[in-house]
């Protein structure tokens, strides 16, 4: 499973945001699509999250559950 760090300036517990570099990597290299699941690190915790939207400069993910660290 792929892992990303959520952008701390644009993220809260309801929506994770990836920066432009990670969004491009997710879409172009990993070829992730909305609905695909990944791990996200944010605020000292690890989450299972589903990709909601993806553009050239931003990706948003919905947290599904907190994973054990």
C-alpha positions, 0 to 999 in steps of 0.5 A: 500500500502506498503512503503519503504525508498530508499537507498539515496547513490544508488538512483536518480530520475530515479531509486530507490534502496532498501537496502538488508534488505528491498529487502528481506522483499519485496520479502520473506514477502510481496511477491512483484513481478516486476510490483507491485506498492508501495510507496517510500520515497526519498529526502523528497518526497513521490513517487508511484513506480513500482518494476522493479527487485528483488534479495536477496540483492537488489530491484530496483523501477521505479518512476511513479509519485510524491504523495502529502506529 
